[in-house]
Amino acid sequence: MKSFLEYLNEDANVHLTHLEDLVLEGSNRVQEAIYFLEEMQSMLSGNVSSKINATVKWDGAPAIICGINPENNKFFVGTKSIFNKKPKINYTPADIRKNHKGGVVSKLQVALKHLPSLGMKGIYQGDMMFGPGDTKSQKIDGDDLITFTPNTITYAVDMNSDEGKKIKSAKMGIVFHTKYSGRKIKSLKASFGVNAKRFRKSRNVWFDDASFRDVSGNASLSSTESSNFSGIIKKIKSDFNKSKVFIDSLSTEKTMVEHLNIFINSQVRKGSTLLSVEDFTNFVDTKMQKGVDSLKTEAGKKKKELVKNNVMDSIKSKNKELNSVFSLHASLSDAKLFLLRKLESIKAMKSFIQTGSGFKVTKPEGFVAIDKLSNKAVKFVDRLEFSRANFSVPKDWIKG
């Protein structure tokens, strides 16, 4: 079996998987998820030999990749599109205008102007937190704060604190989390975790890295909590052993897995992580019937109807097995949330979600857990709180 998460992000840091969704990718992936949970438990129990590190997942946007291109020793900025077949790498403001559209253009212009002052020696990726005009002076719950809302979460810092003063005077803010190495852009390898102390200080750039720092010890598991969590893991292993063969079979059914992923996200959008065969069956039936109804010819409808009937028959023949997978998915999610609640007890910065009636205190967006051996990662996110909100937030910075 490959070491943990070797299947994820072999080269570019493009996508991270929700831990519980690994049940759709085969029994090896579930074993890796269990390993991950146990190592996170070890880390939070104070075991210095734990194979896992954790970083805070900041809710910034867009993703900025920047540094010195090893092919020509020039400083550049870009988005994940630097990994396109035809890379969009920007050395000048004219390059940015040529390669990008929408709100991302102004963000990249600011990054290109100010990030060289940090004296980077390699290539790094971070999430942009604010640019000119993005910070505000606000009073929340009686406190005078400077705030910025790069995506879903509003971050807030005491206006009169040292950190608040730095943010107020800065032209942009960014949190770094990934470093790349290699001699060519197309073959860069990602390593998660950045030590921002290596960068030069700049009054124009507020920056940080995403390292998880529990200076108070509040995020440590007590012996009772650790024992309770071990009980959760024991049940997960038992459920997994009962459904291992089917999980491997399911992972090879591309169409079924695609429907399951869409179904899971649709449940999150509705504010639920509960999965049932009945809901899944109705979801696929409705979705595929729309495809049938959209066709104009009877021949086309009949062909599409036949495909639909085959899929529905396949689902009905697997009701019991799918229920076991949904149960395991829920158990992995519960275990993840158990650890999240401990991790969330440490806040580097106040955070809120803006509602129709004002600001609601919220937790950090989530965490990224990193395997020290493979240097790969998976995300720990409360899907009901953040994934659901992200589905509905306008993202002009994505364009281009």
C-alpha positions in Angstrom: 0.0 0.0 0.0 1.2 3.5 -0.8 2.2 5.7 2.1 -0.5 8.0 3.3 -2.0 10.3 0.7 0.5 9.5 -2.0 -2.5 9.5 -4.3 -3.1 13.2 -3.6 -1.4 16.1 -5.3 1.7 14.4 -6.6 2.9 17.7 -8.1 0.8 20.8 -7.7 -1.2 21.8 -4.7 -4.5 22.0 -6.5 -7.1 20.1 -4.5 -7.5 18.6 -1.1 -10.0 15.9 -0.2 -12.5 15.8 2.7 -11.4 12.9 4.9 -14.8 11.2 4.9 -15.1 11.2 1.1 -12.1 8.8 0.9 -14.8 6.0 1.3 -15.5 6.5 -2.4 -11.9 5.8 -3.4 -11.3 2.3 -2.2 -10.4 0.3 0.9 -6.7 1.5 0.9 -7.9 5.1 1.1 -10.2 4.3 4.0 -7.2 2.6 5.8 -5.3 5.8 5.2 -8.1 7.9 6.6 -8.1 5.8 9.8 -4.3 6.1 10.0 -4.7 9.9 9.7 -7.2 10.1 12.4 -5.1 8.0 14.8 -2.0 10.1 14.1 -4.0 13.3 14.7 -5.1 11.8 18.0 -1.5 11.1 18.8 -0.5 14.7 18.0 -3.2 16.2 20.1 -2.3 13.8 23.0 1.2 15.4 23.1 3.1 12.6 21.3 6.1 14.3 19.8 6.7 11.2 17.6 3.4 11.7 15.8 3.7 11.5 12.0 1.2 14.3 11.5 1.5 18.1 11.5 -1.4 20.5 11.2 -1.8 23.9 9.7 -4.7 26.3 9.9 -6.8 26.7 6.8 -7.2 30.4 6.2 -10.2 31.5 4.2 -8.3 33.6 1.7 -8.7 34.2 -2.0 -7.4 34.0 -4.6 -4.6 31.6 -4.3 -1.4 33.4 -5.2 1.7 31.5 -6.4 4.8 33.6 -6.5 8.6 33.7 -6.3 11.6 33.2 -8.5 11.2 31.2 -11.7 14.2 28.8 -11.7 14.1 28.8 -15.6 15.0 32.5 -15.9 15.6 33.8 -12.3 12.8 36.3 -12.7 10.2 37.1 -10.0 6.6 36.2 -11.0 3.1 36.0 -9.6 0.2 33.9 -10.8 -2.7 31.7 -9.8 -3.0 27.9 -10.1 -3.1 28.6 -13.8 0.7 28.5 -13.8 0.2 24.8 -14.0 -2.0 25.0 -17.1 -0.8 23.2 -20.2 0.0 26.7 -21.4 1.1 28.3 -18.2 0.0 31.8 -17.2 3.1 33.3 -15.6 3.2 37.0 -14.9 6.4 39.1 -14.8 4.8 42.5 -15.6 1.5 44.3 -15.2 1.0 43.8 -19.0 1.3 40.0 -18.5 -1.4 40.1 -15.9 -3.8 42.1 -18.1 -3.1 39.7 -21.0 -3.5 36.4 -19.0 -6.4 37.2 -16.7 -9.8 38.7 -16.4 -12.1 39.9 -13.6 -11.3 40.7 -10.0 -8.2 38.5 -10.0 -6.4 41.1 -12.2 -6.2 43.8 -9.5 -5.2 41.3 -6.8 -2.3 40.0 -8.9 -1.2 43.6 -9.8 -0.9 44.4 -6.1 0.9 41.1 -5.4 3.4 41.7 -8.2 4.2 45.2 -6.9 4.7 44.4 -3.3 5.7 40.7 -2.8 9.2 41.1 -4.2 10.1 43.1 -1.0 9.9 39.8 1.0 13.1 38.5 -0.6 11.8 35.1 -1.5 14.4 32.5 -2.6 12.0 30.0 -4.0 8.4 29.5 -5.1 5.6 29.8 -2.6 1.8 29.6 -2.5 -0.5 31.5 -0.2 -4.0 32.8 0.1 -4.5 36.5 -0.3 -6.3 38.0 2.6 -6.7 41.6 1.6 -5.6 44.3 -0.9 -6.0 48.1 -1.0 -9.4 49.1 0.2 -10.3 45.7 1.5 -9.7 46.5 5.2 -12.4 48.3 7.3 -12.5 49.9 10.7 -15.6 48.4 12.5 -17.0 48.1 15.9 -18.2 44.5 16.7 -19.6 43.6 20.1 -18.2 46.9 21.4 -14.6 46.3 20.2 -12.8 48.6 17.8 -11.5 46.3 15.1 -9.9 46.3 11.7 -11.5 43.7 9.5 -11.1 42.1 6.1 -13.3 39.5 4.3 -11.4 37.7 1.6 -14.0 35.0 1.0 -16.6 33.7 3.4 -15.1 34.6 6.8 -14.5 38.1 8.2 -11.3 38.3 10.1 -10.9 40.9 12.8 -8.0 42.3 14.9 -7.9 44.8 17.7 -7.3 48.1 15.8 -4.8 49.4 18.5 -2.8 46.2 18.8 0.6 45.8 17.1 -0.9 43.4 14.6 -3.8 45.7 13.9 -1.5 48.6 13.2 0.6 46.4 10.8 -2.6 45.4 8.9 -3.9 48.9 8.8 -0.7 50.3 7.2 -0.1 47.3 4.8 -1.1 47.4 1.1 -1.9 43.7 1.1 -2.1 40.6 3.3 -1.2 37.0 2.5 -0.9 33.7 4.4 1.6 31.2 3.0 1.1 27.4 3.3 3.0 25.7 0.5 6.5 25.7 -1.0 7.5 24.4 -4.4 10.8 23.0 -5.6 12.1 22.0 -9.0 14.0 23.2 -11.9 11.0 23.7 -14.2 7.6 25.1 -13.6 5.9 22.1 -15.2 7.6 19.7 -12.8 7.4 21.5 -9.5 6.8 19.4 -6.4 4.7 20.8 -3.5 5.7 20.5 0.1 3.2 21.6 2.7 4.2 24.0 5.5 6.1 27.2 5.2 8.2 29.1 7.8 7.3 32.7 7.0 10.0 33.9 9.4 12.5 33.4 6.6 11.0 36.3 4.6 12.1 39.9 5.0 9.7 42.1 6.9 7.8 44.7 4.8 5.5 47.5 6.0 3.6 47.1 2.7 2.9 43.4 3.2 1.2 41.8 6.2 2.1 38.1 6.0 2.0 34.9 8.1 2.3 31.2 7.6 -0.4 28.7 8.4 1.4 26.7 11.1 -0.8 25.5 13.9 0.5 26.9 17.2 -1.1 25.8 20.5 0.7 28.0 22.9 -1.9 27.6 25.6 -2.4 23.8 25.6 -6.1 24.2 25.1 -6.2 21.9 22.1 -4.7 18.9 23.9 -6.9 15.8 24.3 -7.4 14.7 27.9 -7.0 11.1 28.8 -10.8 10.7 28.9 -11.2 12.4 25.5 -8.5 10.3 24.0 -10.2 7.1 25.4 -13.5 8.2 23.9 -12.0 8.9 20.6 -10.3 5.4 20.6 -13.8 4.0 21.0 -15.0 5.9 17.9 -12.0 4.6 15.9 -12.8 1.0 17.1 -16.3 1.3 15.7 -15.0 2.8 12.4 -12.6 -0.2 12.0 -15.5 -2.7 12.7 -17.8 -1.0 10.2 -15.0 -0.8 7.6 -14.2 -4.5 7.9 -17.8 -5.3 7.1 -17.9 -3.2 3.9 -14.3 -3.4 2.6 -15.0 -5.6 -0.4 -17.9 -3.5 -1.5 -15.9 -0.3 -1.1 -13.3 -1.6 -3.5 -16.0 -2.6 -6.0 -17.7 0.8 -5.7 -14.5 2.7 -6.3 -14.3 1.2 -9.8 -17.8 2.4 -10.8 -17.0 5.8 -12.2 -20.6 6.8 -12.9 -21.9 5.8 -9.5 -19.0 7.6 -7.7 -19.7 10.7 -9.7 -23.4 10.6 -8.7 -22.4 10.1 -5.1 -20.0 13.1 -5.0 -22.7 15.3 -6.5 -25.3 14.0 -4.1 -23.0 14.6 -1.0 -22.4 18.2 -2.1 -26.1 18.7 -2.8 -26.9 17.6 0.8 -24.3 20.1 2.1 -25.9 22.9 0.1 -29.2 22.0 1.8 -27.6 22.1 5.3 -27.2 18.4 5.9 -24.5 15.8 5.9 -26.9 12.9 6.4 -26.9 10.3 3.6 -29.5 7.7 3.0 -30.2 5.3 0.1 -33.7 6.6 -0.2 -32.5 10.2 -0.7 -29.7 9.1 -3.0 -32.1 7.1 -5.2 -34.6 10.0 -5.4 -31.7 12.4 -6.2 -30.3 10.4 -9.1 -33.8 9.6 -10.4 -34.7 13.3 -10.5 -31.3 14.3 -12.0 -31.4 11.7 -14.7 -35.0 12.3 -15.6 -34.2 15.9 -16.3 -31.6 14.7 -18.8 -34.3 12.5 -20.5 -36.8 15.3 -20.6 -34.4 17.8 -22.1 -34.0 15.7 -25.3 -36.3 16.5 -28.2 -36.4 13.2 -30.2 -38.1 10.0 -29.0 -35.1 8.0 -30.0 -32.9 10.2 -27.9 -35.3 10.0 -25.0 -35.4 6.2 -25.2 -31.7 5.9 -25.2 -31.3 8.1 -22.3 -34.1 6.4 -20.4 -32.3 3.0 -20.9 -29.2 4.5 -19.3 -31.2 5.9 -16.5 -33.0 2.6 -15.8 -29.6 0.7 -15.7 -28.3 3.2 -13.2 -31.4 3.0 -11.0 -31.4 -0.9 -11.1 -27.7 -0.8 -10.1 -28.5 1.4 -7.1 -31.5 -0.7 -6.0 -29.4 -3.9 -6.2 -26.9 -2.3 -3.8 -29.2 -0.8 -1.1 -27.8 -2.7 1.8 -24.1 -2.1 0.8 -24.6 1.6 0.1 -26.2 2.0 3.5 -23.1 0.6 5.1 -20.9 3.0 3.1 -23.1 5.9 4.2 -22.8 4.8 7.8 -19.0 4.6 7.5 -19.0 8.1 5.8 -20.9 9.5 8.8 -18.6 7.8 11.4 -15.5 9.2 9.7 -17.2 12.7 9.6 -18.0 12.4 13.3 -14.4 11.5 14.2 -13.1 14.4 12.1 -15.5 16.8 13.9 -14.4 15.4 17.3 -10.8 16.5 16.5 -11.9 19.7 14.9 -13.6 20.9 18.1 -10.3 20.6 19.9 -8.3 22.2 17.2 -10.8 25.1 17.0 -10.1 26.0 20.7 -7.0 27.9 19.5 -7.7 31.1 17.5 -5.0 33.1 15.9 -7.5 35.8 15.1 -11.2 36.7 15.7 -13.4 35.4 13.0 -17.0 36.1 12.0 -19.6 35.3 9.3 -21.7 38.2 8.2 -25.5 37.6 8.3 -28.5 39.7 7.6 -28.6 40.7 11.2 -25.0 41.4 11.8 -21.8 39.4 12.6 -21.9 35.9 13.9 -18.9 34.6 15.7 -17.5 31.6 13.8 -14.7 29.1 14.1 -11.6 28.9 11.8 -12.4 27.6 8.4 -10.7 24.4 9.1 -7.3 22.7 9.2 -5.0 20.9 6.9 -3.3 17.8 8.3 0.0 16.9 6.7 1.8 13.5 6.7 5.5 14.2 7.6 6.6 11.2 5.6 4.9 11.8 2.3 4.4 15.6 2.7 0.8 15.2 1.4 -2.3 16.6 3.0 -6.0 16.3 3.5 -8.5 18.9 4.9 -10.5 18.9 8.1 -13.4 21.3 7.5 -16.8 21.6 9.1 -18.8 21.2 5.9 -22.1 22.4 7.3 -20.5 25.7 8.4 -18.0 26.5 5.7 -18.4 24.2 2.6 -22.1 25.1 2.5 -21.3 28.9 2.8 -18.6 28.7 0.1 -21.1 27.3 -2.4 -23.1 30.5 -2.2 -20.5 33.2 -2.0 -19.8 35.2 -5.2 -16.2 34.7 -6.3 -15.2 37.4 -8.8 -11.5 36.7 -8.1 -11.9 33.2 -9.7 -12.5 34.7 -13.2 -9.4 34.6 -15.4 
